[in-house]
Amino acid sequence: MLRKLSPCGIFIACGAEPVLPELPGITYNRIVTAERVLCGQVKLKGRVVVVGPGMTGLETAEMLVLSGCRVALVEMQETVGSGIYHAVIEDILAKLEKYPLMVYLKHQLIAIQPEGLLLSDLDTGDKRMLAADSIVLALGVHPRQSVVDTIVRSFPQLPVVAIGDARKSGRILEATQDAHGRSVVFKEDI
């Protein structure tokens, strides 16, 4: 399709895909990505654990509690929402505090088992089983490198530039700054 357009250059804005860690049990069918929940592709019920409560994870948790799920959050850091602007994190946490959330800070997901998640307390090393009907992974995203590589290989004679999350995963502020700061000159075929 791109060849038919006879481009003089290509910007690749194919976005990113969710990070899925290589862990024992990661293939269980109870695991979904935050993206699928937020896009309405899956409807969850019962006990749901959100692993990675950054902005995406917190938005997902809010959506889940509003739909009646009992939600627990698992975070490796000392606080949820690390790196989120202060006013934004205060707003979403104020909405979530109305619900009986369980929050496991400084805990690492080490395996997924039929009955739930196996966590490790990062301070003590103690293991804890956390029961869950569904597990939502909100562990960030990484560029869709295979798409970028395919296009670059297919058009070696053209300037090809990956932009946004296709170049480097980030937040909307960084993506906007990246787009504004890049200047690429394509030769016009006259």
Secondary structure, DSSP 8 states (H G I E B T S, - for coil): -TGGG--S-EEE---EEE-----TTTT-TTEEEHHHHHTTS----SEEEEE--SHHHHHHHHHHHHTT-EEEEEESSSSSSTTS-HHHHHHHHHHHTTS--EEEETEEEEEEETTEEEEEETTT--EEEEE-SEEEE---EEE-HHHHHHHHHH-TTS-EEE-GGGTS---HHHHHHHHHH---------
